[in-house]
Structures are given as C-alpha cells and as structure tokens.
Amino acid sequence: MATLDQKSPNVLLQSLCCRITGKSEVEVAHQFQYAVRVIGSNYAPTIERDEFLVSEKIKKELLKQRREADAALFSELHRKLQTQSVLKHRWSVLYLLLSLAEDPRKPSSRVGNYSALFTQALPRDAHSTPFYCTRPQSLALGYGERGAGLSASLGTSGISSLGVYSLNGPTPTPQSLLAGQPPQSAAAASAQPLGARLAWSLPTNSSPSSSALAVPATRPPLGPLVPAAKAVHPHREGEVSEAALVRDILYVFQGIDGKFVKMSSQDNCYKIDAKVVLSKSLRDTSSRLAELGWLHNKVRKYTDARSLDRAFGLVGQSFCAALYQELKEYYRLLSVLHSQLQVEDEQGAPTCTENSLTLRRLLVWMYDPKVRLKTLAALVDFCQGRKGGELASAVHSYGKTGDPQMRALVQHILSLVSHPILNFLYRWIYDGELEDTYHEFFVASDPNVKTDRLWHDKYSLRKSMIPSFFTMDQARKVLLIGKSINFLHQVCHDRTPPGRITPVSNSADTPKDAAELLSDLEGAFQEKIDVAYFDTSKYLLDVLNRNYLLLEHLQAMRRYLLLGQGDFIRHLMDLLKPELVRPATTLYQHNLTGILETAVRATNAQFDNAEILKRLDVRLLEVSPGDTGWDVFSLDYHVDGPIATLFTRECMSHYLRVFNFLWRAKRMEYTLTDIWKGQMCNAKLLKTMPELSGVLHQCHILASEMVHFIHQMQYYITFEVLECSWDELWNKVQRAQDLDHIIAAHEVFLDTIISRCLLDNNSRSLLNQLRAIFDQIIEFQSAQDSLYRSALEELSLRLQFEERKQKREEEGEWGVTAQQEAEESRRIQEFQETVPKMRSQLRVLTHLYQSIVQHFLVLLINSSDESLRFLSFRLDFNEHYRAREPKLRASLGATRGRRPSNI
C-alpha cells in the first residue's frame, strides 16, 4: 500500500492501461495519451440535476428489459434513501449508475455520440486520403472487391463520376458516355456502386495477371472517342508525353504535387512550369483538370482543421462527416483511375491507344465531380465561422437552387447536419433536458438564474442559432415546451414523468430519418411540435389552476387591491377612520391587521378561500413629515411559489401604485359623503342664524361641484378603466393556450390601468392636477368643519341665553338685565363679524378649486386618449368651466373642429 501511495498518478494511470489491455507500456502509449486527455478534460453533464428524472429513467430502462420486480424494488429503495441524510449527492450516484448500465455494444442514442458517424466517414487512414502518401503503382487494388466494400459502408450518397447521387441512390449513367454498352435496366444500373460502374466502363485486359480487375470480354470500351491516329500529336524534342501528364494529374486530384504540375503559392493554383515543353492544348487541358486538386485541397483543409476542433460542436462535426463522405466517394473514383493506370503500366500498353487514359477522357469523366467539388468548396467558404443552427441555416440556404443535382447534394448534407439539432430538440421537448455543451442549439440556459425566475430568465432563444428551415413560431413553441417541463419539475414540484404528459414520438435516430422529417416540416414535424406544445401547456395550466389556484388569486387581486369588493372596502374605511386620521408615526401595524381581520369577518370576504385570505395583509408605506394614516396605509398580498411567476415584484409594485391611487380616490368619495352628511344634519339647526345663509349656500354649491367631479372620476376609473380592462383580461385568460399568454395578457392589463389611471410618465401633469384637486377637497372639509364648529357653538350659546331668559320670566323676574343683554349683543356682533372672513375663505377656496379643475380640463382636452377627452365633456357637461376659462374654449373649439377630419 505504501508503494502504491508513492507512485505518481501518471504511473498509476499507465499501469491501469496495461492491466486493461494486457499489453506492455510501449504498446499502450496511444491509449495512455488518450486516457490522460480524457481525465484532464472538463466535461460535465449539462442536464438539469433532477434526481426524480434520473430515477424515472432507471425505472424506465428496467421496464424495457421486462424487469418489473427490479423496478419496484428500486423505487422502494430510492424512497427509503430519500428519507435518510447519509448520502448527500444522490443525483450524481444515480446518474453514474444509469451511465454504467448502458450497453457499450449498443449505439447510444445520446446527442453527443456522433463519433461513430464521424469515424465511419473517415478514410482508412485518418490523416490522409487513400492515395495521399502512397504512389498508385504500389497499390494492388482489386476494385471489384474493394468497391463493393466501400459501397456497403457508405451507401449510395456522395460524389458521382458519371451521374449525380440523390438521397435515394445514384442516377443512371448517361447513355452518351456508355455508347455501345449492352442494354441493361435503369434499376440495375443504379443499383451498382459508382466505382463498379466506372470499372466496367474502363478498358481492361483479361489476362490472368489482372484477375482482380477482370471484366467480361464482351463489354466494349467507353463510348466513341477520337481515333488514336488523330489523337497522337507530333512530339517535339524533350516534349512531355500525355501519359506522364495523366499520371501527374491523378496526383494533383489528391492534392499532391506532380513532377510537372505543382502548386504555385504565389498564384494559389496548380501550374505547369513554363520551361516544360508542352503543346498549348495539353497545357490548357491540364490546367482545367488541375482545378479539381485546388478544390479538393480547399475542402480537405477545412475538414482536417475543423474535425480536430472540439468547440466546433456536434453540428460542425456532422458537417465535416458529410464532407468526408463526399471526399470518400471522390477517392473511390480516383482509385479506379489509378487501377486502370497501374494495369496499363503492368501490361506495357502503348502510350496512346484507343483504350488508354487520356486527358480528354479525364476531362469528360471528371466534369460531374468537379461540379460537386465546386459546390462543396463554395459551401465551405459560406460556412466559415459558423456553428450550430447558424451552420445548418447556411447549408439550407444553398439548397434553394433550380439545379436538381446540386439541390440533392445539399439536401443530403443538410440531413446529416440537422441530425444533432433534431436530437437536441426531441430531448428538450420530450424530457426537458438540454445537453448543449458547445452552445449549438437555439434554446439557451442560464445556470445562474434562481428557481423563482426560471420561467422569465433561465431559458431564452438564441435567434442566431434558429435554423432557417424553422419558423419563429415553431422555435417559440419548442422553447415553451421544454420550459414548461422544467417549470413543472423544479417550481411546481410535480413528479409526473414527461412521458405521461405528452406521448413520446419517434425521434430522428438516423440522418435518413432527419431527411424525411425535413422534407415535411409543415406536416409531420409541425404536428409533433403542436401536439407536444398543446399537451404540455394544458397540463401546466391545469396544475397551476388545480393545485395553486392561479385564477382565484387573480380574482383576489381584483377584489382587494383594485377595490372590487365594495362592502369590504366600505366597512374597512369605517373601521380604519379613527386610526388613519392620526399622525402616521403613531400607527402600529398589528392594530391595523386586527382591524383588517374584523372587516373580513363582518363582510362577504369571509367566504373566500382560506388560502387567499391568509395572503391578505396590511403594509405601511414610508412616512414623510406631516403624513397621516391615510397617506401611508396600504393593503398587501403575499405571493410565492409558482404564482409568483405571474405576480412578479414588478407586477406587485404596479398593483400597489394602483391601490394607492384608488384608495385616495375612494377616500375623497368617503370625505364628500361626510361633508354632505354634515350639511344635511346642520341645515335645519342653523336656520335660526340668518347671517350664515350666504356662507352655507356657498358651501352647498362648492360641495356639489366636488361631488359631481368625484362621481365622474369614479365612474371613469371603475367602469371605463377597471371593468373594461378586467373583462378583456379575463377573456384572454380563458382562451390562453400557455402560461406565456396569461403573463402577456396580465402585463397588458396592468399597463392599461397604469396608463389610463394617469400613473404613467406621460400623464404626470394630469396626476399632479388631480392630486391638487384632492387636496382642495380635504381643505374644504377642514374649512366646513371649522365653520360648523363655530356656528354650532354660537347657536348653543344663543339657546342657553334664551333658556335662561325664559326661566327667569317663568320665575316672575325680568328675563335679562341691561348688562346681560349688552353682553349678548356684543358677542353676537363679534360672531357676525367673523362671517365675512368665513365667506372670503370659502371664496378663495372655491376660486382655487375651480382654477385647478379648469387646468385639469384643458389637459384632458389635449390628451391623445379619446376616453380622457370624453371625460372632460362629462366633467363640464353644462359648460360651466368653459365660460370661465378662455383656453378651455379654444381647446374645445379646436377639438370639435378636428373631429370630422379624424373620422
């Protein structure tokens, strides 16, 4: 044990590699380096740490293996484990057990397992083409066998030499290039691999030495060519032969410099040295053929560089795999050409015969591969710097062409590129899992966001990563589906497996499935998204309404914070009045809370759900100098858990602002009711004081103006703002298909009432004038109360004087003495002298109130809100204020003059 502790981690790791493989240290060098890279990596699962989800997956795997008893035993053991605190990281242990249980012989369905696809697309030598470092003469290639093997591994997609391959197989070879060939069916022709068809087309010798390339002797050579006698050019001294150029060109096709044709770094192209003696026609033909080598290098350079870049992501690796598949098909063609050249060398064929490889033949055979390589090179240029969904969009945009061959090629590449994206999508919408290590998917997750902001901030759309073949509506639905599943698990604590919420559809297990799905984006794919969206959203809303009373809480906001429960609000004001008239610093919250509970028990509010009533509370706002209880009192409603997603802090602050405004307006109505009561009760009592008749009449007139103003404002706020907005909100909530629709409708509702209750920034001047009017109503109440106190006190003294006078008369004495009568007259005179002061005070108050109302009306007339302009007409229905204010007359005239043009 001591010896083991002294060994370094590298020695231990190397010993472990030797023990597992059973090889020596020198033989396991490659495995040891790979193990060091894996251990030194920072790979970590990016899925949500949801213990419930992992346990459900384990039970699902056991049920798939028909081990129902083991699944039940695991569920019981897991339940017991949750009740104990022995194991802290239960999720990690369960995830490890699930990973270890996977069968290594079975190809994994995980999004990240694209290494198999990529390895399949690589050549046998991962660092070079089949002929990258080996001369073709040294290759003993029997293409009849090797071509079949390659075809079996690759299928029928890729670069075609004589025809273009579609997703369903290669197109038949054009008959113009196979003239004289015995007729065969199109199906038989298309069923043959590309290399096999070309091998049949190339001329061969039936000698035993070339049995690997033996073909039927009855098959004629490739179509009619120029007779050999005409194809031979007179050789000048030192001129390079066409056969040597053909050999060089075959090297160039693979990106290898030949003897005569070399890459020019200055011109970035393959060129023949000017010193080489060569005819102009051969030089031009060679230059045209050498373009394939430049195109091949461009594509190969991109794939070699990107295939080793881990940050390129799974979509990028799939793109590289698709390019490698195309290059492998290209290499198959080159292998056939090398085999033909090798046969000619072994047989010592003449330099230029009817059946030999020539530059003109290569020019014909390589036309279609050149077109395809051009498409791949252009695609590589266009995809530079792109990854994930953005890369898929770039590939998709290249498929919008009228050329059916190019479109088929791009569609095949797109099916491979979009395969990881579709697997991301299916795991997200059916399991709520997001394994996006390289940020390729169009749904982004922020792990720093807390649970209470999960719906609003944790998940979002990466608009740049939305593939162009997805619509924005589809992307929004995909985001909502996975977000709803995670919201149910993490916020609502709902343990229903996702498979029970919506039926799991077959995913795109292979690129062929992805191709079929992409071909019907508006049909089968749209149907899958819609089904998952409707099922998940409906289940989420059912859980919120059934378990968390979402709609009941919404109605409670209307009844209590928006003063919809009339009997409760009125009784609460009656109970609170003795407390709220006191200075704000003398109030205690527990006293007000007790009064609130009394008001609840005495009104219909007592029949509300207990869950709602326990959230209703009292809040005292920040106290400013001179504030009374009316200025700082506010009702509050506590929200938490899932309903806090709808009633966020911003929404609750809006509710409190609206409540304070409505509470102040309701206080004005309550105050004017008290003023009216005082006038009605004292009117008969003060009839014996004729000197007060003018002052009392003035009080009645001003009170009537204020009552009319407040009644119209209350009507506007209650019916035109609150009731109309609430009805619109409730209709939207009833029709809502997902939680986002409810949140959006609720935000529109709050914005509407904030704006139309003059609480937004654009209505600040109107709100200031309205608050000034409210202040004048309070001032008027104080002035009237002072008037009535003085008048009632004087009336009481006069009645006492009359009672004493009558009592003395009944006793047979003089009613009053001269001195007492003089004192009574002096006191009455002093009171009568105070009446003009009262009248002047009321006149000033009336003038100030009317001037503020007139200014308020002018602002209403100039408002852009039509309902506010109509409010101004109701407030001044008899044009009383218009006759006093010139600006109001001008504004009204201008408005009435504009009305026909607006209509």
Stockholm file with secondary structure:
# STOCKHOLM 1.0

chainA/1-903         MATLDQKSPNVLLQSLCCRITGKSEVEVAHQFQYAVRVIGSNYAPTIERDEFLVSEKIKKELLKQRREADAALFSELHRKLQTQSVLKHRWSVLYLLLSLAEDPRKPSSRVGNYSALFTQALPRDAHSTPFYCTRPQSLALGYGERGAGLSASLGTSGISSLGVYSLNGPTPTPQSLLAGQPPQSAAAASAQPLGARLAWSLPTNSSPSSSALAVPATRPPLGPLVPAAKAVHPHREGEVSEAALVRDILYVFQGIDGKFVKMSSQDNCYKIDAKVVLSKSLRDTSSRLAELGWLHNKVRKYTDARSLDRAFGLVGQSFCAALYQELKEYYRLLSVLHSQLQVEDEQGAPTCTENSLTLRRLLVWMYDPKVRLKTLAALVDFCQGRKGGELASAVHSYGKTGDPQMRALVQHILSLVSHPILNFLYRWIYDGELEDTYHEFFVASDPNVKTDRLWHDKYSLRKSMIPSFFTMDQARKVLLIGKSINFLHQVCHDRTPPGRITPVSNSADTPKDAAELLSDLEGAFQEKIDVAYFDTSKYLLDVLNRNYLLLEHLQAMRRYLLLGQGDFIRHLMDLLKPELVRPATTLYQHNLTGILETAVRATNAQFDNAEILKRLDVRLLEVSPGDTGWDVFSLDYHVDGPIATLFTRECMSHYLRVFNFLWRAKRMEYTLTDIWKGQMCNAKLLKTMPELSGVLHQCHILASEMVHFIHQMQYYITFEVLECSWDELWNKVQRAQDLDHIIAAHEVFLDTIISRCLLDNNSRSLLNQLRAIFDQIIEFQSAQDSLYRSALEELSLRLQFEERKQKREEEGEWGVTAQQEAEESRRIQEFQETVPKMRSQLRVLTHLYQSIVQHFLVLLINSSDESLRFLSFRLDFNEHYRAREPKLRASLGATRGRRPSNI
#=GR chainA/1-903 SS CHHHHHSCHHHHHHHHHHHHHTCCTTTTHHHHHHHHHHHHSCCCCCSCCCHHHHHHHHHHHHHHTTCHHHHHHHHHHHHHHHTCCSCSCHHHHHHHHHHHHSCTTSCCCSTTCCHHHHHHHSCSSTTSCTTSSSCGGGCCCCHHHHHHHHHHHHTTCSCCSSSCEETTEECCCCGGGSTTCCCCCHHHHHHSCHHHHHHHHSCCCCCGGGGGGCCCTTSCCSSCCCCHHHHCCCCCTTCCCHHHHHHHHHHHHTTCCCSSEEEETTTTEEEECTTSCCCHHHHHHHHHHHHHHHHHHHHHHHHHHHHTCGGGHHHHHHHHHHHHHHHHHHHHHHHHHHHHHHHHHHHTCCSSCTTSCCHHHHHHHTHHHHHHHHHHHHHHHHTTTCCHHHHHHHHHHHTCSSCHHHHHHHHHHHHHHHHHHHHHHHHHHHHCCCCCTTSCSSEEECTTSCGGGIIIIIEEECGGGSCTTSCHHHHHHHHHHHHHHHHHHHTSCCCCCHHHHSCCCCCCCSHHHHHHHHTTIIIIIHHHHHHHHHHHHHHHHHHHHHHSCHHHHHHHIIIIITCCCHHHHHHHHHHHHHHHTSBGGGCCHHHHHHHHHHHHHHSGGGGSCHHHHTTEEEEECCCCTTCBHHHHEEEEECCCGGGGGTSCHHHHHHHHHHHHHHHHHHHHHHHHHHHHHHHHHHHTGGGGCGGGHHHHHHHHHHHHHHHHHHHHHHHIIIIIIIIHHHHHHHHHHHHCSSHHHHHHHHHHHHHHHHHHTTCSGGGHHHHHHHHHHHHHHHHHHHHHHHHHHHHHHHHHHHHHHHHHHHHHHHTTSCSCCHHHHHHHHHHHHHHHHHHHHHHHHHHHHHHHHHHHHHHHHHHHHTCSCHHHHHHHHHHTTTCTTTTTCHHHHHHHHHHHHHHHHHC
#=GC SS_cons         CHHHHHSCHHHHHHHHHHHHHTCCTTTTHHHHHHHHHHHHSCCCCCSCCCHHHHHHHHHHHHHHTTCHHHHHHHHHHHHHHHTCCSCSCHHHHHHHHHHHHSCTTSCCCSTTCCHHHHHHHSCSSTTSCTTSSSCGGGCCCCHHHHHHHHHHHHTTCSCCSSSCEETTEECCCCGGGSTTCCCCCHHHHHHSCHHHHHHHHSCCCCCGGGGGGCCCTTSCCSSCCCCHHHHCCCCCTTCCCHHHHHHHHHHHHTTCCCSSEEEETTTTEEEECTTSCCCHHHHHHHHHHHHHHHHHHHHHHHHHHHHTCGGGHHHHHHHHHHHHHHHHHHHHHHHHHHHHHHHHHHHTCCSSCTTSCCHHHHHHHTHHHHHHHHHHHHHHHHTTTCCHHHHHHHHHHHTCSSCHHHHHHHHHHHHHHHHHHHHHHHHHHHHCCCCCTTSCSSEEECTTSCGGGIIIIIEEECGGGSCTTSCHHHHHHHHHHHHHHHHHHHTSCCCCCHHHHSCCCCCCCSHHHHHHHHTTIIIIIHHHHHHHHHHHHHHHHHHHHHHSCHHHHHHHIIIIITCCCHHHHHHHHHHHHHHHTSBGGGCCHHHHHHHHHHHHHHSGGGGSCHHHHTTEEEEECCCCTTCBHHHHEEEEECCCGGGGGTSCHHHHHHHHHHHHHHHHHHHHHHHHHHHHHHHHHHHTGGGGCGGGHHHHHHHHHHHHHHHHHHHHHHHIIIIIIIIHHHHHHHHHHHHCSSHHHHHHHHHHHHHHHHHHTTCSGGGHHHHHHHHHHHHHHHHHHHHHHHHHHHHHHHHHHHHHHHHHHHHHHHTTSCSCCHHHHHHHHHHHHHHHHHHHHHHHHHHHHHHHHHHHHHHHHHHHHTCSCHHHHHHHHHHTTTCTTTTTCHHHHHHHHHHHHHHHHHC
//
